[in-house]
Amino acid sequence: MNKSPLISVVIPTYNRASDLERALKSVQAQTFINWEILIVDNHSVDNTDEVVGNFNDPRIKLFKIHNNDVIAASRNVGIHNASGEFVAFLDSDDWWKPEKLRFSLNALNAGADFVYHDLYLVTKSNQRFFSKKLVSRDLKIPVLTDIHSIDQCEIVANHVDVLQIPAFLCRQTDLLVAAA
């Protein structure tokens, strides 16, 4: 029997093969394993296809798009192809700690509409300590009028809710970050 994933992880990418590999490994290392990954590639010219193919994991799917420099277009392709009850967003230059999906799912099951969090900033490839955080602020009520102000895209939300929120998708940052 083929069980549908509970969480669909959407990862937009463009020419970040080495970063993408780290992001994919961080999803594979999750303590919650009922997920699928939807990589939406803006026709990279690096070895992105090879990196994805090397994972040889049927839960990882690759889509190609010409997004015309609109990152939201890539995320929307991921959302519309997602089969999970929940959708999580991970930028290709970010990575997650192993408990991220489990903690997010616990919060959603406890009644949260979506989950977002602080980030640790990484400025060097050999950085060992992550003490400086980009701290998320509290959102205003009603949340739908304020959600556009979230700078990071490490969000987990109900799939149906995401489809109903106009322009839900937040802007991409150029910072290399690790999610807390």
Secondary structure, 3 states (H helix, E strand, C coil): CCCCCCEEEEEEECCCHHHHHHHHHHHHCCCCCCEEEEEEECCCCCCHHHHHHHHCCCCEEEEECCCCCCHHHHHHHHHHHCCCCEEEECCCCCECCCCHHHHHHHHHHCCCCEECCCEEEECCCCCCCCCCEECCCCCCCCHHHCHHHCCCCCCEEEHHHHHHCCCCCCCCCCCEEEEC
